[in-house]
Amino acid sequence: MTPNDSARPGGVRARIPRRTLRTDRWWLSPVLTTLGLATFVVYATLRVLQQDHYWVAEHHYLTPFYSPCLAQQCAPEAALFGRLPFEFPPLIPYALLSLPFLLLFRVTCYYYRKAYYRSIWQAPTACAVREPHARYTGETRPLMLPQNGHRYFFYVALAITLVNTWDTAVPFFHGTDGGFGIGLGNLIMVVNVVMLWGYTLSCHSCRHIMGGRLRSFDRHPARYWMWSRISTLNNRHMYFGWFSIASLIATDAYVALLAGGAITDLRILN
């Protein structure tokens, strides 16, 4: 309580010994968010460091966790931009250039910032719930500097999503007997890239690029149209964030099982 609180009418704050008087399951959302983020981080870290079972040569399936594949150890056909002339040391991801930017894009995302600040750091945990910190420890000035880089990470994420789209298109022309073909892997990869596009384009930075700096939409009808569509996507940014995480895990797991010989691709055509 500040010295001026008691001087204002109704300014005295209630002193409640308990953390909250809420009787609903307010803790469920932070718990589920923490488990979801932890699952993705642990799974992605283990798969990236495994450095195996990332490429199915028969149908040209490449997991998004290894795209673009740059290390000398990468399969030649899996390296869209070629391979560097040296092998990566152990524990260095094959997709060395893309993964850090994708991580930074998600970590600095407006939705994910809210998610991990509330669920993991608990600042604040939930509405009308006392946070465990003695003072505000959320997005203070030192943290805001890297967070403001989100707009720049967006451009890199956009380019990587284009690469993922190419990775999704190539397998359609590598059927079992050559030529055009469709398998379950193709469908899984298509769903994944749609979710990635949904998450990337629904980003607040993308919305700002489309119309955030305009003083009037009257002179820019095309940008207004794009801004309106991106705004519609932006309302579902949280859902695209979680669905894209789930689709990334599903795509990688399916490619890993195929590459390891645990399953065979269910072919629909050729």
Sequence and secondary structure as in RCSB ss.txt:
>XXXX:A:sequence
MTPNDSARPGGVRARIPRRTLRTDRWWLSPVLTTLGLATFVVYATLRVLQQDHYWVAEHHYLTPFYSPCLAQQCA
PEAALFGRLPFEFPPLIPYALLSLPFLLLFRVTCYYYRKAYYRSIWQAPTACAVREPHARYTGETRPLMLPQNGH
RYFFYVALAITLVNTWDTAVPFFHGTDGGFGIGLGNLIMVVNVVMLWGYTLSCHSCRHIMGGRLRSFDRHPARYW
MWSRISTLNNRHMYFGWFSIASLIATDAYVALLAGGAITDLRILN
>XXXX:A:secstr
  TTTTTSTT      SSS    S TTHHHHHHHHHHHHHHHHHHHHHHH  S EETTTTEE GGG S  STTS 
GGG TT   SS   TT  TTTTTHHHHHHHHHT HHHHHHHHHHTS TT STT   SSSS  SS HHHHHHHTTH
HHHHHHHHHHHHHHHHHHHGGGGB TTSBS EEHHHHHHHHHHHHHHHHHHTSHHHHHHHHTT S STT HHHHH
HHHHHHHHHTTHHHHHHHHHHHHHHHHHHHHHHHTTSS   EEE 
